[in-house]
Amino acid sequence: MKTILTTLIAITIAAASSQAQTPTPTPTPWPAGPNFTVTWDASVGATSYTVGSGTVSKTYPTTVTSSTVSQSFTNVPAGKLYIAVKAKNNAGQESAYSSEISVMVTTAPLPPGNLRVTDSGLVNISTRGLVADGDNVMIGGFILTQPERVAVRAIGPSLGAAGVKGALTEANIDLLDRQGTVLRSNHGWETGPDAQALRDAAIAPTSSKESALIASLSPGNYTAIVSGAPVPGVGLVEVYKLDSP
């Protein structure tokens, strides 16, 4: 009798494990937009799932079969939608429906999520130094970590008006990339192609003997070189981050 009882218990356990268990859905946050996804925990022995939905509780006129533990809903009309899931195994056995969840679908935009601050990589920088003739130029380097639209200025004569002694009487600007290739140059901002854009951005130099240019640059290393008249003087190189056009 002891041997027969053990056999019967083993058969009962095997039969129970072969039957699909009712899955437990993970509720979707309420409210939801017209496109959302419902997920649930996997059921032991399940090979597929039937996802039922409807606008009346415990009534699911719409069903769809899923081979995974999630189901996406798209273009759902506004209103409350009730959803439940049942599991099915290889033998064709189905579980009862899971506990029901309800989703209040709204067509209005949902509140923005994942609010964060991102470093723009560049705001405004400036360097002042002595500029002489030949190779004795002033160099200002900067690095962009993302695409930026920048203005680069070479300032000289207006420094003298601000009280700086020995200011450059003329300031020219060259913009180079990491390989040393000259991307843009300007010798007198008023005659350059960016004159009106500089005025519109309120960063036009105050002297016609100063230079400035605007460039849209990819991430990378850049060098701004300020040169001037044969007479040495103090110059200023500036880089401004501009809004996208």
Helices and strands as residue ranges (DSSP letters): H 2-18, E 25-26, E 36-40, E 48-54, E 62-66, E 70-73, E 79-88, E 101-105, E 124-131, E 138-144, E 148-155, H 157-161, E 171-176, E 182-186, G 189-191, H 195-200, E 211-217, E 220-228, E 233-242
